[in-house]
């Protein structure tokens, strides 16, 4: 017994023995690695290797050492003695071997020849955007996301490398789980997305042929993966939205006398001093408010704080032969003005069954339902317009109807008496069967269905701007349904034979699209029935219904070949046929080719220690734009209504345009030059791309002699170009045992211009199209300042006066007219940039994301309306208007009926946003094990905390939004969230 106790005690003493462990850390080429973190896993103490890769560290016998280094896989080593160690770290596959989705397959990033960028689920979730489309802004070079409004559920548009078409869509093709569509990504929960891959150059997009001219966005949702076990993943946050950057209106924030003084000056200058004693100057109620200092800030009172929350739960797992996933998500995004609200419910289902080693089958379905309460479209506009000397309630406590007789209606009443909702859905389902007769050969067939649509309803009551307290309600109902059926059949050969590596794919695809829509309006409804009893209206108008379908057949082949792991070759050809064009022109071949050279793998660079990766890329390809009308080649009749024999009859007559069976696709050819690099153990890595893109055979409506009743014909006669530079840079600025600082930087520059419009290379002045300039330009007179008092005589020569806008006389003829218009700029940025800084200290992480647009000149109705419209009954922006004492050089004099005030709508688009700051804490693994958890992270996030811009409106990203249908406020959001894994 004593012997047993003695042996046990010796064993226990041995477990606590302190050892001094020494050794070296190398890469796979036996090159020493300095700066490698050597950490004792149990207590997080440790050291760093020196210039020779040498380290020494004290450790208890039985403990584990962790060896980690930027760009390399972390390695663990359990210590049982003080013997010298030799550690070999392998390159991190996340840096060199990231898998990129390229369409009908995947490729390692190191073998990529085209220009493709990816965003992972982690990056998308961190963006915390209700519409995942916005997450691409500033995070992917060459991509510009534009939004028409900040209202909940508002749509967004994507431009990849500029705009190509003048008359048709420039939106990219979206491929969601293999289904090509034009529906965008608004219906997808970012938590459900595995990755988004953006195909930018024509060589990459040519695999989608006649639909790839505007780029391709491939969305891969979380599906069933081959793994055993079971896991639960929860991601959610709740936040509070607060209006920020509220425009300063006269008399806001309780400073009502500021507006009163402005009104006195305005009426005096416009109508004379005698007008101040007229009843029109101030109503009795307005005089009462001024007398007692009762001022009302309509904009700030109508806006309010709001809740936003997004919650997702994903269950996944599998056995040796079966994998499955099931996820649900729910989002609420309340608006910060009126009753606006966006709700979305999503489900994600997937199952994959492996029937032996050669056969597998799978099903997946992504279903999304959303409801948007648009609120009153023009209530916020009224909140801007109503002056602070009008209160929300009358003296008897009833709501004020309008701020003046026939004036703007109380926005609270408008919002209460308006219902404007959309109910949308999207179902994306697919099934596949894959057979591998050989290890390197795969045969796959898949059938996919996308079914989406929306029902829109609006009801406008009597107590609204439309009803004016008199008219009976009006209601409109419309709906649209899209069905997209795709059948893909592929054969894939993927085999490496010594120095040769082949990936070959062939495709046969058939697709059919159908669209159905209808709508009607009922005017004069007898009771409040929303849009559900339009048949009871006194008058039913705008009755319409539509149906169209189109189909496409495709054959495609692609060869990826790698020689000696140095030389890369890609050749793609797609042969598309579409029903949208006539039989003579519906088929077309879209080819592409690309080469790459891994210079780092050459013998003369293998021993260059500071260079980890260097690859040159060149590609060329042709793509088409199939986003044209389904009946564009046909001659159509117009429907007209006539009064005949005491009643209305319908008749058909010739339309204005004759069909053209010779129409072809708008075709885009593009050259792309790229370089990928990694330096200093990949502490500095990135890519640079230069491109030139030309789009020809643009479809235009050409005017023709009025023969046989037709005045125009559609023809392929125009051409445009885009060229630019894209830079993506990733750096590890600091990397120590406990602290890292990483930076991701994106830069994009694009130059767009028109090459030809009608074959004559002449300008189209009527439509503001100019050869050698961008498709969209700002063509207007140029403001040189404000006429000053000492310039009175000179101003009179131009029929102007002091305090009026001074316009540049471009032709020096003493008259300001249409001949003095010039191209002032374009409503596109000169360049854009995005930067994310990520800091990690032990278990804490901090990320700061900023986004900038520089340049561009925009036509902004908001700035023009609230500085240039000289309406004596509406409020205006608080800016330094010209007076004899305040001789500013921008804004006209108070109350002056000036000409050429449209120059005030010329607004520069430059801004810098600190768009997201997130602080997170990850709970230690040792603590999580007690609760059988795999991961727990809590975080606090602030969105839109800082915006630097000269724009007078709320958000410089929404310059140009419609005042009566899209006007919105800019939210600052503070959120708390959790990421939990079991």
Protein Blocks (a to p, Z undefined) as FASTA:
>chain_A
ZZmmmmmmmmmmmmmpccddddddddfkopacehiacddfklopacdddfkopacdddde
hiacddddehiacdddddfbfcdcdddddddfklmmcccdebjiacdfklpcbdcddddf
klmmmnopablklmmgopaghiacddfbfcehiacdddeeiafbfkbcfbdcddeehiac
febjmlpcfklpmbdcddfbfmlmmmnommmmnopaddddddddddedjddddddddddd
ddehiacdehiahiamlmmmmmmmmmmmmnojklmmpmklpcfklmmmmmnopacdfklm
mpccddddddddddddddfkbccdddddddddddfehjbdcddddddddddddehjkbcc
ddddddddddddebjfklmmmmmmpcfkbcfbdfkopacfbfbehiacdfklmmmmcccd
dddddddddddddddfbfkbccddddddddddddddddddfklfklnomaccdddddddd
dddddddddddddddehjaccddddddddddddddddddddehiabdehjmlmmlpmbdg
hiacdddddddddddddddddehhlaccdddddddddfkbcfklmpccdddddddddfkl
pmklmmmmklmbdcddddddddddfbbcfklmpccdddddddeehiacddddddfbdcdf
kbccdddddddddddddeehhlagcdddddddddehiacddddddeehiabdcddfbdcd
dddddddddddfbacfkbccdddddddddddddfbfnonopacfknopaehiafbdcddd
ddfbjcdfklmmmmmmnopaehiacdddfkonopacfklgccfbdcddfbdcddddddde
hjbccdddddddeejjdddfklmmmmmpccfkbccdddddddfklccfkbccehiacehk
lmmmpccfbdcddfbdcddddddfklmmmnopabdcdddddehkbccdfbfblblklgoi
afklmgccddddddddddddZZ
